[in-house]
Amino acid sequence: MLMSVAVSDTLFRVAVALCAVAQLFILKAVFSPGPLPMGGPAEAGRAAGRLRPASRPLEMAWVVLPAVGLVFLFLWAWQLKHSAELASDADPVAVAFAEAAR
């Protein structure tokens, strides 16, 4: 069963919007100037010497790089989706059948 172009475009845009909102919240959490919450398993691990404190630039890189990669992935998927639609529209077999039906 094939999905219509309008439905697939809508689903794609909803997925992009949801990922963008999630990524914005992640960026906000990392780049906010507020103090980190104290306590919890991470603090217990640091106190026991099992965890090293995260480097701020490294933490920012691990947030920004996946966001940039996600943008490229969505752009690539959008291009593939629409190039496949254009190719199916210009399918020579489909064109031949359409001309024969006239």
Helices and strands as residue ranges (DSSP letters): H 5-31, H 40-47, H 56-89, H 92-101
